[in-house]
Amino acid sequence: MAGNNILIFDYATNRGPKQCKLQDSRGMKFFPMLLELVEEPISEDAAFAGKLQRLGALQSVERWRQLREIHNQVANEYEDAPALKAAVLNRFIDEVGSLLAIWMKAEAFYISCLKLK
């Protein structure tokens, strides 16, 4: 695994649900902040993903939802089901590159917006 992938894997495997929820709340603040940056109205129902896709900050809403589901699965403990935990972590490892691509695209969008201001 490459350096960034190792950091994400370490985060997922060595942190519990509380830390995953903290990370989740950061994401739920970051993406609406992108809409604020381009002065788009923000709805309360987290429908911001569609707006971000239309603006070019997010590749695919459907892909985002799939990765959110993986995130939610990683946040569970699965103490009594080690095989299930292993399967979830393996799926997460397979998707680390996709997660990084989403954040890099959002970051590039953010930087381009700052340059325009």
C-alpha positions in Angstrom: 0.0 0.0 0.0 1.1 3.5 -0.7 1.7 6.1 2.1 -1.8 7.7 2.1 -3.5 4.4 1.7 -1.6 3.1 4.8 -2.7 6.1 6.8 -6.4 5.6 5.9 -6.1 1.8 6.6 -4.5 2.6 9.9 -7.3 5.0 10.8 -10.0 2.5 10.0 -8.4 -0.4 11.8 -7.0 1.2 14.9 -9.8 3.6 15.7 -13.2 2.8 17.2 -16.7 3.9 16.3 -16.3 7.2 18.2 -13.4 8.3 16.1 -15.2 7.2 12.9 -18.2 9.3 14.0 -15.8 12.3 14.5 -14.4 11.7 11.0 -17.9 11.5 9.7 -18.9 14.8 11.2 -15.9 16.4 9.6 -17.0 15.2 6.2 -20.5 16.3 6.9 -19.1 19.8 7.6 -16.6 19.9 4.8 -18.9 19.2 1.9 -21.6 21.8 2.9 -18.7 24.3 3.3 -17.9 23.8 -0.3 -21.4 24.8 -1.2 -21.1 27.9 1.0 -17.9 28.8 -0.8 -19.7 29.0 -4.1 -22.7 30.6 -2.5 -25.1 27.7 -3.2 -28.0 27.2 -0.8 -27.6 24.3 1.5 -30.5 22.0 2.3 -30.9 20.4 5.7 -31.4 16.9 4.3 -27.8 16.3 3.2 -28.8 16.6 -0.5 -25.6 18.5 -1.0 -24.0 15.6 -2.8 -26.1 16.1 -5.9 -25.2 19.8 -5.9 -21.5 19.0 -5.5 -21.7 16.6 -8.4 -23.3 19.2 -10.6 -20.6 21.7 -9.6 -17.8 19.2 -10.3 -16.6 18.8 -6.7 -17.9 15.2 -6.5 -17.5 12.6 -9.3 -20.7 10.6 -8.6 -23.4 10.7 -6.0 -24.1 7.0 -6.3 -20.4 6.2 -5.7 -20.4 8.6 -2.7 -23.3 6.7 -1.2 -21.6 3.3 -1.8 -18.5 4.6 0.0 -20.6 6.0 2.8 -22.0 2.6 3.3 -18.5 1.1 3.6 -17.7 3.8 6.1 -20.7 2.9 8.2 -19.8 -0.7 8.2 -16.2 0.1 9.3 -17.6 2.1 12.2 -19.3 -1.0 13.6 -17.4 -3.1 16.1 -18.4 -6.6 15.0 -16.9 -8.0 18.3 -18.7 -11.3 18.0 -18.1 -11.8 14.2 -14.4 -11.7 13.4 -15.0 -13.0 9.9 -17.5 -10.3 9.1 -15.1 -7.7 10.5 -12.4 -9.1 8.2 -14.7 -8.9 5.2 -15.6 -5.3 6.0 -12.0 -4.3 6.4 -11.0 -6.1 3.1 -13.8 -4.2 1.3 -12.5 -1.0 2.9 -8.9 -1.7 1.7 -10.2 -2.3 -1.8 -11.9 1.1 -1.8 -9.1 3.2 -0.2 -8.1 4.6 -3.6 -11.6 5.7 -4.3 -11.9 7.4 -1.0 -8.7 9.3 -1.7 -9.9 10.2 -5.1 -13.1 11.8 -3.7 -11.1 13.9 -1.2 -8.6 14.9 -3.8 -11.3 16.1 -6.2 -13.1 18.0 -3.4 -9.8 19.5 -2.4 -9.0 20.6 -6.0 -12.5 22.1 -6.2 -11.9 24.0 -3.0 -8.5 25.3 -4.1 -9.9 26.4 -7.5 -12.7 28.3 -5.7 -10.3 30.1 -3.5 -8.2 31.2 -6.5 -11.4 32.7 -8.0 -12.1 34.8 -4.9 
